[in-house]
Amino acid sequence: MSRKEDICSCTIIHEDLVQAASSQMLPPEIINKLSELFKIFGDPTRIKLLHALKCSEMCVCDLAACLGMTHSAISHQLRVLKAYNLVKSRKQGKVVYYTLADSHVTAILNTGLEHINE
């Protein structure tokens, strides 16, 4: 498709469509929260961490070995993911294990994969 085919040349406003879309527009605070959530998924390291945790619960040492990164780098990214409620942790003795926060995170990852593989 050429660029010219992407540009609408009509000047008619379809009031019914505009009204329907406007009436269902999300409030600004929800749009901002959703935008921030999608920014978190914009980092390749975080996607790798989430994908690894989709497979099983893991500690920082396991994740660092899996991704070939330092413990410090993994811990930093896990703090970000935890702040956005995408992962949760539990402590067992001296070891902290991480898992995906809930099934929504798995669904977001799976839907994203389906979309790019279409």
Backbone torsions as a table, in degrees:
resi	resn	phi	psi	omega
1	MET	NA	130.3	179.9
2	SER	-80.1	165.8	179.9
3	ARG	-61.5	-37.0	-178.5
4	LYS	-65.1	-30.5	179.1
5	GLU	-71.1	-20.5	179.7
6	ASP	-83.6	-11.2	-175.3
7	ILE	-101.2	124.5	178.9
8	CYS	-76.3	130.5	-179.5
9	SER	-104.1	2.6	179.0
10	CYS	-86.9	159.7	179.5
11	THR	-121.1	12.3	-178.5
12	ILE	-86.6	129.1	175.4
13	ILE	-95.8	125.7	179.0
14	HIS	-88.1	90.0	-172.6
15	GLU	-54.8	-39.4	-178.4
16	ASP	-64.3	-39.9	179.0
17	LEU	-70.1	-41.0	178.5
18	VAL	-62.7	-44.7	-179.7
19	GLN	-63.4	-44.6	-179.6
20	ALA	-62.2	-44.8	179.6
21	ALA	-67.6	-42.0	-179.2
22	SER	-63.5	-38.9	-177.8
23	SER	-69.3	-19.6	-179.6
24	GLN	-107.4	7.6	-179.8
25	MET	-62.9	138.0	178.9
26	LEU	-72.3	149.6	175.9
27	PRO	-64.0	150.7	-177.2
28	PRO	-53.8	-38.9	-178.8
29	GLU	-66.3	-33.4	177.1
30	ILE	-72.4	-41.4	177.2
31	ILE	-59.2	-43.4	179.4
32	ASN	-64.2	-43.1	178.6
33	LYS	-63.0	-42.7	179.8
34	LEU	-65.7	-39.9	177.1
35	SER	-61.5	-43.7	178.0
36	GLU	-62.9	-40.9	178.5
37	LEU	-60.6	-46.0	-179.5
38	PHE	-66.5	-29.5	175.4
39	LYS	-62.4	-36.6	179.6
40	ILE	-61.5	-36.5	179.1
41	PHE	-77.3	-2.4	-179.2
42	GLY	-84.5	1.4	-178.2
43	ASP	-106.4	121.4	-177.8
44	PRO	-57.9	-37.1	179.6
45	THR	-64.3	-41.2	179.5
46	ARG	-66.3	-36.9	176.8
47	ILE	-63.5	-42.9	177.9
48	LYS	-60.5	-44.5	179.0
49	LEU	-61.7	-47.3	180.0
50	LEU	-62.0	-40.8	179.5
51	HIS	-65.5	-41.4	177.7
52	ALA	-62.2	-41.9	-179.5
53	LEU	-72.8	-18.0	174.3
54	LYS	-65.7	-29.7	-178.9
55	CYS	-78.0	-43.2	-179.5
56	SER	-169.2	164.6	173.1
57	GLU	-66.0	137.4	-178.3
58	MET	-144.6	154.9	174.1
59	CYS	-94.6	172.0	-178.4
60	VAL	-58.6	-41.4	-179.9
61	CYS	-60.2	-44.0	179.2
62	ASP	-63.8	-44.7	-179.1
63	LEU	-65.4	-39.7	178.3
64	ALA	-62.5	-42.7	178.5
65	ALA	-66.8	-41.5	-178.8
66	CYS	-63.1	-42.1	-176.5
67	LEU	-94.7	-7.2	-179.0
68	GLY	66.3	41.3	-177.8
69	MET	-127.4	170.1	178.7
70	THR	-77.1	157.5	176.2
71	HIS	-59.6	-39.2	-179.1
72	SER	-61.6	-45.3	-179.9
73	ALA	-64.7	-41.5	178.9
74	ILE	-64.9	-46.1	-179.4
75	SER	-59.6	-41.3	178.7
76	HIS	-60.0	-48.6	-178.4
77	GLN	-67.0	-35.7	177.6
78	LEU	-65.4	-36.2	176.5
79	ARG	-61.6	-41.8	178.2
80	VAL	-63.6	-48.1	-179.3
81	LEU	-62.1	-38.4	179.6
82	LYS	-68.5	-38.3	178.6
83	ALA	-61.2	-28.0	179.1
84	TYR	-99.5	15.1	177.8
85	ASN	56.3	34.9	177.4
86	LEU	-95.6	-24.6	173.5
87	VAL	-130.9	158.5	173.6
88	LYS	-131.9	163.6	-177.2
89	SER	-132.8	159.4	172.9
90	ARG	-143.8	143.9	-178.6
91	LYS	-103.2	132.3	175.8
92	GLN	-128.9	102.9	-174.0
93	GLY	67.1	-123.2	179.4
94	LYS	-93.8	-3.9	-174.4
95	VAL	-101.8	134.6	175.1
96	VAL	-106.4	122.6	179.4
97	TYR	-102.5	142.1	179.9
98	TYR	-116.1	144.4	174.6
99	THR	-139.9	166.1	172.1
100	LEU	-65.2	144.6	-174.3
101	ALA	-64.4	-39.1	-179.6
102	ASP	-167.1	-178.2	-176.6
103	SER	-67.9	-20.1	178.1
104	HIS	-63.0	-38.1	-179.0
105	VAL	-65.3	-43.8	176.6
106	THR	-60.5	-42.9	-179.5
107	ALA	-63.3	-40.5	178.6
108	ILE	-62.4	-46.2	179.3
109	LEU	-61.8	-47.6	-178.4
110	ASN	-63.9	-40.9	179.0
111	THR	-65.1	-41.1	176.7
112	GLY	-60.9	-43.1	178.2
113	LEU	-63.8	-43.3	177.7
114	GLU	-59.3	-42.9	-177.2
115	HIS	-63.5	-45.7	-177.4
116	ILE	-74.9	-18.7	-180.0
117	ASN	-93.4	3.5	179.3
118	GLU	-70.9	NA	NA
